[in-house]
Amino acid sequence: MLIRRACNATLLMENFQDDAEINVTFTCDEDIKKVNSEFRNIDSATDVLSFPLGEDGNYDENPETGAKMLGDVLISLERAEVQAEEYGHSFERETAYLTVHSVLHLLGYDHVNGGLEQEIMREKEESVMELLGLRR
């Protein structure tokens, strides 16, 4: 239920008006490392990967439901557990944060270049976490 709430809160904050479909998969460090290597040429585990299906706000629709198909999210539960301990907060908060972070990627936000883009994304993440009652 937490993952659904995190997705819905992010979409609500972004004023996403349509029904949406997001596939979230939980995995381990070993498996996310394989995917990271295959798709990003980075041979290491990571906490979360996002695979957007749309671009510039244009998404295909699921013909059965009419929902916009936003993309796929992979979360390493092993990494989430380690990071929760490192940051001194709950596993639930870390998992929700990784979900919010990824949904923002699916909606077109990025932080790779740092600067203003990274600041905007970080502010949005914290706003959603506050909506969820999962402040730092």
A tleap script that builds the chain and sets N, CA, C and O, in Angstrom:
source leaprc.protein.ff14SB
mol = sequence {
  NMET LEU ILE ARG ARG ALA CYS ASN ALA THR
  LEU LEU MET GLU ASN PHE GLN ASP ASP ALA
  GLU ILE ASN VAL THR PHE THR CYS ASP GLU
  ASP ILE LYS LYS VAL ASN SER GLU PHE ARG
  ASN ILE ASP SER ALA THR ASP VAL LEU SER
  PHE PRO LEU GLY GLU ASP GLY ASN TYR ASP
  GLU ASN PRO GLU THR GLY ALA LYS MET LEU
  GLY ASP VAL LEU ILE SER LEU GLU ARG ALA
  GLU VAL GLN ALA GLU GLU TYR GLY HIE SER
  PHE GLU ARG GLU THR ALA TYR LEU THR VAL
  HIE SER VAL LEU HIE LEU LEU GLY TYR ASP
  HIE VAL ASN GLY GLY LEU GLU GLN GLU ILE
  MET ARG GLU LYS GLU GLU SER VAL MET GLU
  LEU LEU GLY LEU ARG CARG
}
set mol.1.N position { 0.809 -1.193 0.000 }
set mol.1.CA position { 0.000 0.000 0.000 }
set mol.1.C position { 0.860 1.269 0.000 }
set mol.1.O position { 0.485 2.274 -0.604 }
set mol.2.N position { 2.017 1.221 0.680 }
set mol.2.CA position { 2.909 2.376 0.755 }
set mol.2.C position { 3.383 2.800 -0.637 }
set mol.2.O position { 3.435 3.991 -0.942 }
set mol.3.N position { 3.720 1.844 -1.460 }
set mol.3.CA position { 4.224 2.154 -2.810 }
set mol.3.C position { 3.115 2.820 -3.625 }
set mol.3.O position { 3.364 3.796 -4.332 }
set mol.4.N position { 1.917 2.303 -3.530 }
set mol.4.CA position { 0.775 2.909 -4.234 }
set mol.4.C position { 0.547 4.343 -3.748 }
set mol.4.O position { 0.319 5.251 -4.548 }
set mol.5.N position { 0.612 4.534 -2.430 }
set mol.5.CA position { 0.434 5.878 -1.864 }
set mol.5.C position { 1.531 6.827 -2.354 }
set mol.5.O position { 1.257 7.989 -2.654 }
set mol.6.N position { 2.768 6.337 -2.435 }
set mol.6.CA position { 3.876 7.176 -2.900 }
set mol.6.C position { 3.682 7.568 -4.365 }
set mol.6.O position { 3.914 8.717 -4.741 }
set mol.7.N position { 3.261 6.620 -5.180 }
set mol.7.CA position { 2.993 6.915 -6.596 }
set mol.7.C position { 1.859 7.925 -6.719 }
set mol.7.O position { 1.981 8.921 -7.432 }
set mol.8.N position { 0.749 7.663 -6.020 }
set mol.8.CA position { -0.409 8.552 -6.106 }
set mol.8.C position { -0.090 9.955 -5.602 }
set mol.8.O position { -0.515 10.936 -6.212 }
set mol.9.N position { 0.644 10.068 -4.509 }
set mol.9.CA position { 0.992 11.385 -3.966 }
set mol.9.C position { 1.863 12.166 -4.939 }
set mol.9.O position { 1.700 13.377 -5.086 }
set mol.10.N position { 2.781 11.485 -5.599 }
set mol.10.CA position { 3.645 12.147 -6.591 }
set mol.10.C position { 2.823 12.636 -7.767 }
set mol.10.O position { 2.994 13.771 -8.213 }
set mol.11.N position { 1.936 11.800 -8.275 }
set mol.11.CA position { 1.086 12.187 -9.404 }
set mol.11.C position { 0.152 13.324 -9.015 }
set mol.11.O position { -0.084 14.231 -9.813 }
set mol.12.N position { -0.374 13.286 -7.814 }
set mol.12.CA position { -1.242 14.353 -7.316 }
set mol.12.C position { -0.481 15.676 -7.242 }
set mol.12.O position { -0.979 16.707 -7.694 }
set mol.13.N position { 0.720 15.648 -6.676 }
set mol.13.CA position { 1.523 16.861 -6.567 }
set mol.13.C position { 1.836 17.447 -7.954 }
set mol.13.O position { 1.919 18.663 -8.122 }
set mol.14.N position { 2.001 16.578 -8.915 }
set mol.14.CA position { 2.330 17.009 -10.275 }
set mol.14.C position { 1.092 17.315 -11.115 }
set mol.14.O position { 1.205 17.592 -12.309 }
set mol.15.N position { -0.079 17.265 -10.501 }
set mol.15.CA position { -1.345 17.528 -11.187 }
set mol.15.C position { -1.549 16.625 -12.397 }
set mol.15.O position { -2.085 17.051 -13.420 }
set mol.16.N position { -1.118 15.378 -12.271 }
set mol.16.CA position { -1.329 14.396 -13.329 }
set mol.16.C position { -2.789 13.980 -13.273 }
set mol.16.O position { -3.217 13.350 -12.306 }
set mol.17.N position { -3.547 14.321 -14.287 }
set mol.17.CA position { -5.006 14.168 -14.258 }
set mol.17.C position { -5.518 12.808 -14.726 }
set mol.17.O position { -6.634 12.413 -14.388 }
set mol.18.N position { -4.714 12.099 -15.494 }
set mol.18.CA position { -5.174 10.838 -16.075 }
set mol.18.C position { -4.934 9.663 -15.133 }
set mol.18.O position { -4.139 9.755 -14.198 }
set mol.19.N position { -5.630 8.561 -15.392 }
set mol.19.CA position { -5.288 7.316 -14.713 }
set mol.19.C position { -3.890 6.934 -15.186 }
set mol.19.O position { -3.531 7.166 -16.340 }
set mol.20.N position { -3.108 6.348 -14.289 }
set mol.20.CA position { -1.721 6.021 -14.630 }
set mol.20.C position { -1.406 4.585 -14.255 }
set mol.20.O position { -1.969 4.017 -13.320 }
set mol.21.N position { -0.485 4.024 -15.021 }
set mol.21.CA position { 0.009 2.674 -14.755 }
set mol.21.C position { 1.517 2.756 -14.591 }
set mol.21.O position { 2.222 3.249 -15.471 }
set mol.22.N position { 2.007 2.269 -13.457 }
set mol.22.CA position { 3.437 2.234 -13.167 }
set mol.22.C position { 3.750 0.833 -12.667 }
set mol.22.O position { 3.116 0.345 -11.731 }
set mol.23.N position { 4.716 0.194 -13.284 }
set mol.23.CA position { 5.123 -1.141 -12.851 }
set mol.23.C position { 6.304 -1.003 -11.897 }
set mol.23.O position { 7.349 -0.467 -12.265 }
set mol.24.N position { 6.132 -1.488 -10.672 }
set mol.24.CA position { 7.192 -1.435 -9.672 }
set mol.24.C position { 7.620 -2.861 -9.373 }
set mol.24.O position { 6.794 -3.718 -9.056 }
set mol.25.N position { 8.918 -3.105 -9.477 }
set mol.25.CA position { 9.479 -4.421 -9.203 }
set mol.25.C position { 10.504 -4.290 -8.088 }
set mol.25.O position { 11.370 -3.415 -8.124 }
set mol.26.N position { 10.396 -5.160 -7.109 }
set mol.26.CA position { 11.389 -5.216 -6.035 }
set mol.26.C position { 12.402 -6.281 -6.386 }
set mol.26.O position { 12.051 -7.365 -6.852 }
set mol.27.N position { 13.668 -5.961 -6.156 }
set mol.27.CA position { 14.727 -6.868 -6.544 }
set mol.27.C position { 15.849 -6.818 -5.515 }
set mol.27.O position { 15.719 -6.180 -4.471 }
set mol.28.N position { 16.936 -7.488 -5.815 }
set mol.28.CA position { 18.100 -7.532 -4.935 }
set mol.28.C position { 19.270 -6.822 -5.622 }
set mol.28.O position { 19.194 -6.488 -6.804 }
set mol.29.N position { 20.337 -6.600 -4.881 }
set mol.29.CA position { 21.499 -5.902 -5.433 }
set mol.29.C position { 22.085 -6.612 -6.651 }
set mol.29.O position { 22.456 -5.973 -7.635 }
set mol.30.N position { 22.163 -7.932 -6.574 }
set mol.30.CA position { 22.747 -8.694 -7.678 }
set mol.30.C position { 21.962 -8.486 -8.975 }
set mol.30.O position { 22.551 -8.275 -10.035 }
set mol.31.N position { 20.645 -8.545 -8.887 }
set mol.31.CA position { 19.829 -8.413 -10.088 }
set mol.31.C position { 19.789 -6.975 -10.616 }
set mol.31.O position { 19.803 -6.757 -11.827 }
set mol.32.N position { 19.741 -6.000 -9.710 }
set mol.32.CA position { 19.704 -4.609 -10.188 }
set mol.32.C position { 21.058 -4.229 -10.794 }
set mol.32.O position { 21.126 -3.386 -11.689 }
set mol.33.N position { 22.127 -4.851 -10.307 }
set mol.33.CA position { 23.458 -4.630 -10.888 }
set mol.33.C position { 23.476 -5.107 -12.339 }
set mol.33.O position { 24.035 -4.433 -13.204 }
set mol.34.N position { 22.871 -6.256 -12.610 }
set mol.34.CA position { 22.807 -6.785 -13.976 }
set mol.34.C position { 22.048 -5.829 -14.898 }
set mol.34.O position { 22.488 -5.543 -16.011 }
set mol.35.N position { 20.919 -5.349 -14.424 }
set mol.35.CA position { 20.108 -4.430 -15.227 }
set mol.35.C position { 20.852 -3.109 -15.431 }
set mol.35.O position { 20.845 -2.563 -16.535 }
set mol.36.N position { 21.482 -2.598 -14.397 }
set mol.36.CA position { 22.246 -1.359 -14.481 }
set mol.36.C position { 23.379 -1.500 -15.493 }
set mol.36.O position { 23.646 -0.579 -16.265 }
set mol.37.N position { 24.038 -2.646 -15.485 }
set mol.37.CA position { 25.118 -2.903 -16.430 }
set mol.37.C position { 24.599 -2.992 -17.860 }
set mol.37.O position { 25.192 -2.438 -18.785 }
set mol.38.N position { 23.485 -3.697 -18.025 }
set mol.38.CA position { 22.924 -3.903 -19.362 }
set mol.38.C position { 22.403 -2.605 -19.984 }
set mol.38.O position { 22.651 -2.339 -21.160 }
set mol.39.N position { 21.688 -1.801 -19.206 }
set mol.39.CA position { 21.017 -0.635 -19.774 }
set mol.39.C position { 21.779 0.675 -19.605 }
set mol.39.O position { 21.544 1.627 -20.350 }
set mol.40.N position { 22.697 0.734 -18.625 }
set mol.40.CA position { 23.409 1.998 -18.382 }
set mol.40.C position { 24.920 1.839 -18.477 }
set mol.40.O position { 25.658 2.808 -18.297 }
set mol.41.N position { 25.384 0.625 -18.757 }
set mol.41.CA position { 26.823 0.339 -18.821 }
set mol.41.C position { 27.544 0.724 -17.543 }
set mol.41.O position { 28.698 1.152 -17.581 }
set mol.42.N position { 26.866 0.573 -16.408 }
set mol.42.CA position { 27.462 0.828 -15.096 }
set mol.42.C position { 27.441 -0.495 -14.343 }
set mol.42.O position { 26.377 -1.001 -13.990 }
set mol.43.N position { 28.617 -1.045 -14.103 }
set mol.43.CA position { 28.724 -2.381 -13.521 }
set mol.43.C position { 28.739 -2.324 -11.996 }
set mol.43.O position { 29.711 -2.722 -11.353 }
set mol.44.N position { 27.642 -1.822 -11.433 }
set mol.44.CA position { 27.500 -1.801 -9.974 }
set mol.44.C position { 26.015 -1.783 -9.632 }
set mol.44.O position { 25.162 -1.424 -10.444 }
set mol.45.N position { 25.749 -2.187 -8.396 }
set mol.45.CA position { 24.371 -2.146 -7.912 }
set mol.45.C position { 23.994 -0.695 -7.648 }
set mol.45.O position { 24.855 0.148 -7.400 }
set mol.46.N position { 22.714 -0.420 -7.704 }
set mol.46.CA position { 22.190 0.901 -7.395 }
set mol.46.C position { 20.903 0.713 -6.594 }
set mol.46.O position { 20.401 -0.404 -6.473 }
set mol.47.N position { 20.379 1.791 -6.056 }
set mol.47.CA position { 19.186 1.666 -5.235 }
set mol.47.C position { 17.909 1.542 -6.061 }
set mol.47.O position { 17.004 0.788 -5.706 }
set mol.48.N position { 17.841 2.280 -7.156 }
set mol.48.CA position { 16.619 2.302 -7.936 }
set mol.48.C position { 16.935 2.636 -9.393 }
set mol.48.O position { 17.856 3.401 -9.680 }
set mol.49.N position { 16.166 2.057 -10.302 }
set mol.49.CA position { 16.262 2.376 -11.724 }
set mol.49.C position { 14.871 2.708 -12.240 }
set mol.49.O position { 13.879 2.102 -11.837 }
set mol.50.N position { 14.820 3.681 -13.139 }
set mol.50.CA position { 13.555 4.107 -13.739 }
set mol.50.C position { 13.645 3.956 -15.245 }
set mol.50.O position { 14.657 4.296 -15.858 }
set mol.51.N position { 12.589 3.449 -15.828 }
set mol.51.CA position { 12.518 3.271 -17.271 }
set mol.51.C position { 11.245 3.926 -17.796 }
set mol.51.O position { 10.206 3.272 -17.891 }
set mol.52.N position { 11.316 5.219 -18.139 }
set mol.52.CA position { 10.137 5.940 -18.631 }
set mol.52.C position { 9.675 5.393 -19.978 }
set mol.52.O position { 10.484 5.013 -20.824 }
set mol.53.N position { 8.368 5.363 -20.157 }
set mol.53.CA position { 7.798 4.944 -21.430 }
set mol.53.C position { 7.326 6.133 -22.264 }
set mol.53.O position { 7.059 5.988 -23.457 }
set mol.54.N position { 7.225 7.286 -21.654 }
set mol.54.CA position { 6.751 8.463 -22.367 }
set mol.54.C position { 7.839 9.500 -22.520 }
set mol.54.O position { 8.946 9.373 -21.996 }
set mol.55.N position { 7.478 10.530 -23.260 }
set mol.55.CA position { 8.403 11.648 -23.470 }
set mol.55.C position { 7.587 12.920 -23.626 }
set mol.55.O position { 6.575 12.945 -24.327 }
set mol.56.N position { 8.039 13.971 -22.965 }
set mol.56.CA position { 7.375 15.279 -23.048 }
set mol.56.C position { 5.882 15.210 -22.700 }
set mol.56.O position { 5.060 15.902 -23.300 }
set mol.57.N position { 5.553 14.370 -21.728 }
set mol.57.CA position { 4.159 14.282 -21.293 }
set mol.57.C position { 3.268 13.443 -22.183 }
set mol.57.O position { 2.056 13.395 -21.972 }
set mol.58.N position { 3.840 12.785 -23.167 }
set mol.58.CA position { 3.069 11.919 -24.069 }
set mol.58.C position { 3.315 10.460 -23.697 }
set mol.58.O position { 4.452 9.987 -23.679 }
set mol.59.N position { 2.227 9.764 -23.402 }
set mol.59.CA position { 2.322 8.370 -22.966 }
set mol.59.C position { 1.339 7.519 -23.755 }
set mol.59.O position { 0.260 7.976 -24.132 }
set mol.60.N position { 1.734 6.272 -23.998 }
set mol.60.CA position { 0.799 5.320 -24.581 }
set mol.60.C position { -0.255 4.979 -23.537 }
set mol.60.O position { -0.033 5.125 -22.335 }
set mol.61.N position { -1.403 4.523 -24.017 }
set mol.61.CA position { -2.483 4.114 -23.120 }
set mol.61.C position { -2.618 2.607 -23.134 }
set mol.61.O position { -2.465 1.957 -24.168 }
set mol.62.N position { -2.907 2.070 -21.968 }
set mol.62.CA position { -3.245 0.661 -21.872 }
set mol.62.C position { -4.617 0.500 -22.519 }
set mol.62.O position { -5.585 1.096 -22.046 }
set mol.63.N position { -4.728 -0.287 -23.583 }
set mol.63.CA position { -6.007 -0.397 -24.294 }
set mol.63.C position { -7.125 -1.007 -23.450 }
set mol.63.O position { -8.303 -0.772 -23.719 }
set mol.64.N position { -6.764 -1.785 -22.435 }
set mol.64.CA position { -7.776 -2.426 -21.595 }
set mol.64.C position { -8.329 -1.485 -20.531 }
set mol.64.O position { -9.495 -1.587 -20.149 }
set mol.65.N position { -7.480 -0.558 -20.049 }
set mol.65.CA position { -7.902 0.297 -18.925 }
set mol.65.C position { -7.971 1.777 -19.274 }
set mol.65.O position { -8.633 2.548 -18.580 }
set mol.66.N position { -7.295 2.177 -20.343 }
set mol.66.CA position { -7.226 3.591 -20.700 }
set mol.66.C position { -6.207 4.359 -19.884 }
set mol.66.O position { -6.051 5.566 -20.064 }
set mol.67.N position { -5.508 3.674 -18.986 }
set mol.67.CA position { -4.500 4.343 -18.150 }
set mol.67.C position { -3.256 4.671 -18.964 }
set mol.67.O position { -2.858 3.915 -19.849 }
set mol.68.N position { -2.659 5.798 -18.651 }
set mol.68.CA position { -1.385 6.177 -19.271 }
set mol.68.C position { -0.294 5.280 -18.690 }
set mol.68.O position { -0.196 5.122 -17.473 }
set mol.69.N position { 0.514 4.705 -19.551 }
set mol.69.CA position { 1.591 3.819 -19.116 }
set mol.69.C position { 2.859 4.653 -18.945 }
set mol.69.O position { 3.503 5.035 -19.922 }
set mol.70.N position { 3.208 4.931 -17.680 }
set mol.70.CA position { 4.325 5.825 -17.390 }
set mol.70.C position { 5.675 5.134 -17.452 }
set mol.70.O position { 6.660 5.749 -17.859 }
set mol.71.N position { 5.741 3.882 -17.063 }
set mol.71.CA position { 7.015 3.185 -17.143 }
set mol.71.C position { 7.226 2.189 -16.024 }
set mol.71.O position { 6.298 1.806 -15.313 }
set mol.72.N position { 8.482 1.779 -15.892 }
set mol.72.CA position { 8.870 0.741 -14.948 }
set mol.72.C position { 9.871 1.278 -13.931 }
set mol.72.O position { 10.706 2.129 -14.240 }
set mol.73.N position { 9.765 0.758 -12.714 }
set mol.73.CA position { 10.643 1.125 -11.609 }
set mol.73.C position { 11.178 -0.168 -11.000 }
set mol.73.O position { 10.415 -1.096 -10.730 }
set mol.74.N position { 12.493 -0.225 -10.785 }
set mol.74.CA position { 13.120 -1.353 -10.091 }
set mol.74.C position { 13.758 -0.811 -8.823 }
set mol.74.O position { 14.541 0.137 -8.873 }
set mol.75.N position { 13.428 -1.408 -7.693 }
set mol.75.CA position { 13.971 -0.970 -6.409 }
set mol.75.C position { 14.708 -2.136 -5.766 }
set mol.75.O position { 14.150 -3.222 -5.606 }
set mol.76.N position { 15.956 -1.907 -5.401 }
set mol.76.CA position { 16.710 -2.906 -4.659 }
set mol.76.C position { 16.355 -2.788 -3.181 }
set mol.76.O position { 16.709 -1.809 -2.525 }
set mol.77.N position { 15.658 -3.788 -2.668 }
set mol.77.CA position { 15.282 -3.763 -1.255 }
set mol.77.C position { 16.502 -3.919 -0.359 }
set mol.77.O position { 16.526 -3.403 0.758 }
set mol.78.N position { 17.522 -4.634 -0.851 }
set mol.78.CA position { 18.768 -4.739 -0.081 }
set mol.78.C position { 19.395 -3.360 0.104 }
set mol.78.O position { 19.798 -2.989 1.206 }
set mol.79.N position { 19.467 -2.618 -0.979 }
set mol.79.CA position { 20.078 -1.288 -0.922 }
set mol.79.C position { 19.220 -0.337 -0.092 }
set mol.79.O position { 19.750 0.485 0.656 }
set mol.80.N position { 17.912 -0.443 -0.219 }
set mol.80.CA position { 17.008 0.413 0.567 }
set mol.80.C position { 17.218 0.180 2.064 }
set mol.80.O position { 17.218 1.126 2.851 }
set mol.81.N position { 17.396 -1.073 2.448 }
set mol.81.CA position { 17.613 -1.396 3.858 }
set mol.81.C position { 18.924 -0.784 4.368 }
set mol.81.O position { 18.959 -0.208 5.456 }
set mol.82.N position { 19.983 -0.906 3.595 }
set mol.82.CA position { 21.281 -0.341 3.975 }
set mol.82.C position { 21.200 1.180 4.070 }
set mol.82.O position { 21.708 1.777 5.019 }
set mol.83.N position { 20.563 1.800 3.085 }
set mol.83.CA position { 20.470 3.260 3.063 }
set mol.83.C position { 19.603 3.785 4.205 }
set mol.83.O position { 19.907 4.830 4.780 }
set mol.84.N position { 18.545 3.083 4.532 }
set mol.84.CA position { 17.704 3.505 5.658 }
set mol.84.C position { 18.541 3.565 6.928 }
set mol.84.O position { 18.436 4.509 7.711 }
set mol.85.N position { 19.364 2.556 7.122 }
set mol.85.CA position { 20.228 2.534 8.304 }
set mol.85.C position { 21.264 3.664 8.241 }
set mol.85.O position { 21.509 4.344 9.237 }
set mol.86.N position { 21.869 3.855 7.065 }
set mol.86.CA position { 22.871 4.923 6.896 }
set mol.86.C position { 22.289 6.306 7.182 }
set mol.86.O position { 22.935 7.138 7.818 }
set mol.87.N position { 21.065 6.545 6.708 }
set mol.87.CA position { 20.445 7.862 6.857 }
set mol.87.C position { 19.685 8.019 8.155 }
set mol.87.O position { 19.211 9.109 8.474 }
set mol.88.N position { 19.565 6.931 8.913 }
set mol.88.CA position { 18.922 6.995 10.214 }
set mol.88.C position { 17.417 7.170 10.163 }
set mol.88.O position { 16.833 7.828 11.024 }
set mol.89.N position { 16.790 6.583 9.156 }
set mol.89.CA position { 15.332 6.603 9.115 }
set mol.89.C position { 14.810 5.207 8.787 }
set mol.89.O position { 15.589 4.272 8.603 }
set mol.90.N position { 13.513 5.078 8.718 }
set mol.90.CA position { 12.901 3.760 8.550 }
set mol.90.C position { 13.066 3.218 7.128 }
set mol.90.O position { 13.256 3.962 6.166 }
set mol.91.N position { 12.985 1.900 7.043 }
set mol.91.CA position { 12.977 1.218 5.749 }
set mol.91.C position { 11.796 1.699 4.911 }
set mol.91.O position { 11.920 1.852 3.696 }
set mol.92.N position { 10.648 1.937 5.553 }
set mol.92.CA position { 9.455 2.402 4.846 }
set mol.92.C position { 9.709 3.766 4.215 }
set mol.92.O position { 9.339 4.000 3.064 }
set mol.93.N position { 10.339 4.665 4.967 }
set mol.93.CA position { 10.629 5.995 4.422 }
set mol.93.C position { 11.569 5.890 3.223 }
set mol.93.O position { 11.363 6.555 2.208 }
set mol.94.N position { 12.583 5.067 3.340 }
set mol.94.CA position { 13.549 4.930 2.248 }
set mol.94.C position { 12.887 4.344 1.009 }
set mol.94.O position { 13.119 4.816 -0.105 }
set mol.95.N position { 12.076 3.331 1.197 }
set mol.95.CA position { 11.403 2.702 0.061 }
set mol.95.C position { 10.421 3.674 -0.598 }
set mol.95.O position { 10.337 3.736 -1.824 }
set mol.96.N position { 9.688 4.425 0.206 }
set mol.96.CA position { 8.770 5.431 -0.344 }
set mol.96.C position { 9.552 6.510 -1.084 }
set mol.96.O position { 9.154 6.932 -2.170 }
set mol.97.N position { 10.657 6.956 -0.505 }
set mol.97.CA position { 11.481 7.983 -1.155 }
set mol.97.C position { 11.980 7.497 -2.523 }
set mol.97.O position { 11.904 8.231 -3.509 }
set mol.98.N position { 12.483 6.277 -2.579 }
set mol.98.CA position { 12.982 5.741 -3.859 }
set mol.98.C position { 11.853 5.655 -4.885 }
set mol.98.O position { 12.075 5.877 -6.075 }
set mol.99.N position { 10.660 5.338 -4.430 }
set mol.99.CA position { 9.502 5.286 -5.329 }
set mol.99.C position { 9.180 6.680 -5.858 }
set mol.99.O position { 9.002 6.859 -7.063 }
set mol.100.N position { 9.105 7.658 -4.975 }
set mol.100.CA position { 8.813 9.043 -5.379 }
set mol.100.C position { 9.878 9.524 -6.364 }
set mol.100.O position { 9.558 10.106 -7.401 }
set mol.101.N position { 11.124 9.279 -6.037 }
set mol.101.CA position { 12.247 9.675 -6.900 }
set mol.101.C position { 12.053 9.106 -8.311 }
set mol.101.O position { 12.206 9.817 -9.305 }
set mol.102.N position { 11.716 7.828 -8.380 }
set mol.102.CA position { 11.553 7.182 -9.682 }
set mol.102.C position { 10.341 7.672 -10.450 }
set mol.102.O position { 10.404 7.841 -11.668 }
set mol.103.N position { 9.241 7.901 -9.754 }
set mol.103.CA position { 8.055 8.410 -10.443 }
set mol.103.C position { 8.352 9.782 -11.042 }
set mol.103.O position { 7.889 10.090 -12.140 }
set mol.104.N position { 9.105 10.595 -10.342 }
set mol.104.CA position { 9.500 11.898 -10.910 }
set mol.104.C position { 10.336 11.698 -12.175 }
set mol.104.O position { 10.185 12.444 -13.142 }
set mol.105.N position { 11.210 10.699 -12.172 }
set mol.105.CA position { 11.955 10.381 -13.401 }
set mol.105.C position { 10.998 9.983 -14.519 }
set mol.105.O position { 11.165 10.409 -15.662 }
set mol.106.N position { 10.001 9.172 -14.195 }
set mol.106.CA position { 9.031 8.743 -15.215 }
set mol.106.C position { 8.275 9.925 -15.793 }
set mol.106.O position { 7.827 9.885 -16.939 }
set mol.107.N position { 8.134 10.982 -14.994 }
set mol.107.CA position { 7.428 12.186 -15.445 }
set mol.107.C position { 8.354 13.183 -16.142 }
set mol.107.O position { 7.915 14.258 -16.550 }
set mol.108.N position { 9.630 12.828 -16.278 }
set mol.108.CA position { 10.547 13.663 -17.053 }
set mol.108.C position { 11.559 14.456 -16.255 }
set mol.108.O position { 12.368 15.172 -16.845 }
set mol.109.N position { 11.546 14.359 -14.947 }
set mol.109.CA position { 12.535 15.073 -14.137 }
set mol.109.C position { 13.855 14.326 -14.137 }
set mol.109.O position { 13.899 13.104 -14.277 }
set mol.110.N position { 14.940 15.094 -13.976 }
set mol.110.CA position { 16.261 14.488 -13.941 }
set mol.110.C position { 17.150 15.273 -12.988 }
set mol.110.O position { 16.859 16.422 -12.655 }
set mol.111.N position { 18.218 14.654 -12.560 }
set mol.111.CA position { 19.147 15.294 -11.633 }
set mol.111.C position { 20.593 15.036 -12.024 }
set mol.111.O position { 21.512 15.466 -11.328 }
set mol.112.N position { 20.799 14.342 -13.123 }
set mol.112.CA position { 22.132 13.893 -13.513 }
set mol.112.C position { 23.105 15.057 -13.675 }
set mol.112.O position { 24.274 14.941 -13.306 }
set mol.113.N position { 22.642 16.158 -14.213 }
set mol.113.CA position { 23.528 17.297 -14.443 }
set mol.113.C position { 23.671 18.204 -13.224 }
set mol.113.O position { 24.384 19.206 -13.276 }
set mol.114.N position { 22.994 17.856 -12.125 }
set mol.114.CA position { 23.088 18.667 -10.911 }
set mol.114.C position { 22.397 20.004 -11.092 }
set mol.114.O position { 21.445 20.123 -11.863 }
set mol.115.N position { 22.876 21.001 -10.384 }
set mol.115.CA position { 22.371 22.354 -10.516 }
set mol.115.C position { 20.900 22.496 -10.196 }
set mol.115.O position { 20.374 21.819 -9.312 }
set mol.116.N position { 20.237 23.387 -10.928 }
set mol.116.CA position { 18.831 23.717 -10.687 }
set mol.116.C position { 17.910 22.507 -10.865 }
set mol.116.O position { 16.971 22.320 -10.092 }
set mol.117.N position { 18.180 21.688 -11.884 }
set mol.117.CA position { 17.360 20.489 -12.104 }
set mol.117.C position { 17.360 19.594 -10.865 }
set mol.117.O position { 16.320 19.078 -10.456 }
set mol.118.N position { 18.526 19.423 -10.285 }
set mol.118.CA position { 18.654 18.579 -9.100 }
set mol.118.C position { 17.926 19.201 -7.912 }
set mol.118.O position { 17.267 18.495 -7.149 }
set mol.119.N position { 18.040 20.507 -7.755 }
set mol.119.CA position { 17.363 21.200 -6.653 }
set mol.119.C position { 15.850 21.088 -6.777 }
set mol.119.O position { 15.158 20.831 -5.792 }
set mol.120.N position { 15.341 21.280 -7.982 }
set mol.120.CA position { 13.890 21.194 -8.213 }
set mol.120.C position { 13.394 19.793 -7.883 }
set mol.120.O position { 12.380 19.624 -7.206 }
set mol.121.N position { 14.115 18.799 -8.364 }
set mol.121.CA position { 13.698 17.420 -8.123 }
set mol.121.C position { 13.733 17.111 -6.626 }
set mol.121.O position { 12.821 16.471 -6.103 }
set mol.122.N position { 14.765 17.554 -5.948 }
set mol.122.CA position { 14.895 17.298 -4.506 }
set mol.122.C position { 13.755 17.965 -3.724 }
set mol.122.O position { 13.203 17.365 -2.802 }
set mol.123.N position { 13.408 19.189 -4.087 }
set mol.123.CA position { 12.300 19.884 -3.419 }
set mol.123.C position { 10.985 19.135 -3.623 }
set mol.123.O position { 10.188 19.001 -2.695 }
set mol.124.N position { 10.767 18.650 -4.836 }
set mol.124.CA position { 9.543 17.900 -5.127 }
set mol.124.C position { 9.506 16.598 -4.326 }
set mol.124.O position { 8.461 16.224 -3.793 }
set mol.125.N position { 10.635 15.917 -4.242 }
set mol.125.CA position { 10.698 14.684 -3.461 }
set mol.125.C position { 10.308 14.947 -2.006 }
set mol.125.O position { 9.489 14.232 -1.429 }
set mol.126.N position { 10.901 15.970 -1.435 }
set mol.126.CA position { 10.621 16.265 -0.023 }
set mol.126.C position { 9.173 16.719 0.183 }
set mol.126.O position { 8.575 16.428 1.218 }
set mol.127.N position { 8.616 17.423 -0.787 }
set mol.127.CA position { 7.205 17.830 -0.688 }
set mol.127.C position { 6.286 16.617 -0.661 }
set mol.127.O position { 5.337 16.571 0.122 }
set mol.128.N position { 6.562 15.647 -1.505 }
set mol.128.CA position { 5.744 14.438 -1.525 }
set mol.128.C position { 5.934 13.652 -0.231 }
set mol.128.O position { 4.968 13.131 0.327 }
set mol.129.N position { 7.163 13.565 0.243 }
set mol.129.CA position { 7.407 12.827 1.483 }
set mol.129.C position { 6.655 13.473 2.646 }
set mol.129.O position { 6.172 12.783 3.543 }
set mol.130.N position { 6.563 14.779 2.621 }
set mol.130.CA position { 5.801 15.484 3.646 }
set mol.130.C position { 4.313 15.153 3.532 }
set mol.130.O position { 3.643 14.931 4.540 }
set mol.131.N position { 3.800 15.120 2.295 }
set mol.131.CA position { 2.403 14.728 2.079 }
set mol.131.C position { 2.115 13.331 2.643 }
set mol.131.O position { 1.026 13.062 3.151 }
set mol.132.N position { 3.096 12.468 2.542 }
set mol.132.CA position { 2.946 11.097 3.009 }
set mol.132.C position { 3.156 10.974 4.523 }
set mol.132.O position { 2.952 9.908 5.105 }
set mol.133.N position { 3.565 12.080 5.146 }
set mol.133.CA position { 3.840 12.034 6.577 }
set mol.133.C position { 5.149 11.336 6.902 }
set mol.133.O position { 5.309 10.782 7.989 }
set mol.134.N position { 6.090 11.363 5.956 }
set mol.134.CA position { 7.381 10.696 6.127 }
set mol.134.C position { 8.532 11.689 6.023 }
set mol.134.O position { 9.460 11.503 5.235 }
set mol.135.N position { 8.460 12.724 6.813 }
set mol.135.CA position { 9.533 13.732 6.823 }
set mol.135.C position { 10.822 13.136 7.340 }
set mol.135.O position { 10.838 12.073 7.960 }
set mol.136.N position { 11.892 13.842 7.074 }
set mol.136.CA position { 13.204 13.437 7.609 }
set mol.136.C position { 13.211 13.567 9.101 }
set mol.136.O position { 14.221 13.276 9.742 }
savepdb mol mol.pdb
quit
